[in-house]
Amino acid sequence: MTESTNPGHGAAIFADGLKKTFRDPQRGVVEAVRGVDLDCQPGEIYGLLGPNGAGKTTTLRMLSTILAPTSGRAVIDGIDVAKDPLEVRRRIGFLSGSTGLYPRLTGRETLRYFGKLHGLEGDALEASIQRAIEDFDLSKFADGRCETLSTGQKQRVSIARAVVHDPPVLILDEPTTGLDIMASSDMIKFIESRREAGRCVLFSTHILSEAERLCDRIGVVYSGRMLAHGTLDELRADTGKEWLEDVFLALVQRADAEAVVTAAGASASSGESDA
Amino acid sequence: MAEGTLGPVSLSVFGAALKVAAKELLESFRDRQTLLYTFVLPVCMYPALFWVMVQGVLVVQGQKNARDVTVGIVAEDSTFEEARLALGTEDDEEPSGGAVATVRLTPEPAADEAERQAQMQAQMQAQMQALLEQGGDDAPDAIVVLPGAVAGTEVARVYFDSTNSRSEIARERALVSLASWADDLRTKAADERGIDPEALDPIVVRSNSVAEKKDEGALLLSLMLPMLLVIMSVLGAFFPAVDLTAGEKERGTAETTMLLPVPRTAVHLGKILAVSTSAMIATALNLLALGLSAGHLLDQLSGASGGSMVVQLPVGALMSVLPLAVLFAFFVSAMLTGVASLAASFKEGQALLGPVQMVFILPAMAATLPGLTLNTTTAWIPVVNVALAFRAMLVGDVQALPLAICALALFGAALLAIWFSIRLRSNEQVALAGETLSLGKLFSLLAPSKS
């Protein structure tokens, strides 16, 4: 286990200059994330807000060790993701649209599989499974194959899968996307319950009302960069806007304007050096 | 408006069909799998594989040609010397092939007329079998009995052991030499009489195998079973390999698996182990089914074709094959799992593994080449070695050193394949790729990193 001496002053999630580049055959080198900083404390809900393609999912995948950062540093519950990704995986619950359930396993078998691999066994394992089944009201369909479950039922089994080992950190990538009103409501209640239990929740969304309702702090991500972060009031003060939608648009417009100025400056200095 | 006259230009059904076909072809040929199967494989891969096979056959043929064999001759004193000259060669006479040495054999004479009649058939066969099996440096690989040499023999006969490759070679050479000698004798006799050689009856030469029927059955199985074992193993690994890799991506559970709180190597090894287990179970069940049904079928087939060989599954020999079969299953499973990981969907995984399975199955056909045996050279060649080792075990003709080399080579190949598979699957672009990766991309992923 690799304990960090001062990882983000006790933050459950800490990222510093996190970058990710891909080599794409068609597009060449793609900078998906260009230096994201964030920290999320225990008992806090932190929302990553951004449009599609902003780099939210890539950031969360790096934090959950699915992808390795190209550079920068990320620490989860005191563990460096680059140095000990296995220990990080033991301390997080991760849920996204692409973390599907194994269709040929039942919900109970899924919980048992993950519980076992998290080191639970015997009575402790059975107790965890039973608790998850009761907490997420799975009893009616826990023994049915996941492929036969409805979208809402699958979502509940997925949440139970993510928290069967009661992780201190929960990372959720657009957790309500594709869910109906009832399932979305269940998910929001679940996120709030984790905060009440003193857990850290980091989630991404592009649904502004969700962020407004749930988040203690919000980070706005755009074109792979963190444009601003803070409480909703801090972001309002920063932009002079009242509604989160206006706050978000103001930040994006400011970033676009800065990019134009930077590009013009680079072009001018290039012209001078050519002359 | 009538059907088929929707616009200013009327389209016939056939014309419309052609336009649809053109569009479908355009779409098809823009599909990588279609391109692979329609153009790349026919143009490049299969000719290459068959070229390799032909080279293999030529090597085997070369080995056969280079072998020295001994032909025993049973002949009267008056014809022996001529027969020896006709059948035998010296090393320097056959620079590109093996020599044929000759040895004179004298069967025990029959005591009376009744025995002489019997000697024609069963006794002669038994005596020739005993001579062929006597062993030693001078032991003949085939025996030529000329007409008149033994009581009641009206035709020239070549006795050989059809389950022994040396004996087969000796028989082939003896038959060629006898045919040539018979033509010379016929021409000479015709010249002496001043007639056309075609007017004389040809000298009849027949072959008799002294192999027992159960040995012939064992030979047949030893030619078929190794290839079947390889094919069963490959087919047994095929679908699980695709299902657990490309299928997982298609089902959207690849990322779930990457979150498992265990080392990634353990996940990859677990998958290879699962695929190997499937391959072994499929192989065992296929063999069981073969044992229950095919033995009877082969008996019937051999009976229908005029033979009466006895075909029984050699259970003991198959058990001895088990350790090599397990190693081979790991080798195949790791390779197929690694390659299937490049695919983004089940369908593409199947398309990718199609040519790969041929890479295993075609070399396994080496086991059906009678002259090719497991030796210290062939034991190093992947797939060929295991097929030949299976064959050697099935006929009980195992030599320790080649078998040890084969096991070592197979172990090394399995380790290499597992390393290849794990390295490939450890790459996050392979693990999460939304589209099937090209060969170029594969090589760039496997190349050592510059940073």
Contacts between the chains, C-beta under 8 A, distances in Angstrom:
chain1	res1	chain2	res2	distance
A	22	B	429	7.3
A	25	B	438	7.6
A	25	B	441	6.5
A	61	B	255	8.0
A	64	B	259	6.6
A	65	B	258	7.8
A	65	B	259	7.9
A	66	B	255	6.0
A	66	B	258	5.0
A	66	B	259	6.9
A	66	B	428	7.3
A	66	B	432	7.4
A	67	B	428	5.4
A	67	B	432	7.9
A	68	B	428	6.7
A	86	B	261	6.7
A	86	B	262	7.2
A	86	B	263	5.9
A	89	B	259	6.0
A	89	B	260	7.2
A	89	B	261	4.5
A	90	B	261	4.5
A	94	B	259	5.4
A	96	B	255	6.8
A	98	B	252	5.6
A	98	B	254	7.8
A	98	B	255	4.7
A	99	B	252	7.8
A	99	B	253	7.7
A	99	B	255	4.9
A	99	B	256	4.5
A	99	B	259	6.6
A	100	B	251	6.0
A	100	B	252	3.5
A	100	B	253	4.6
A	100	B	255	7.8
A	100	B	256	6.0
A	101	B	253	7.0
A	101	B	256	7.2
A	102	B	251	7.8
A	102	B	253	5.5
A	102	B	256	7.2
A	103	B	251	5.9
A	103	B	253	7.7
A	114	B	260	7.6
A	117	B	260	5.4
A	117	B	261	5.4
A	117	B	262	5.5
A	118	B	261	5.3
A	119	B	261	7.8
A	161	B	256	8.0
A	165	B	261	7.7
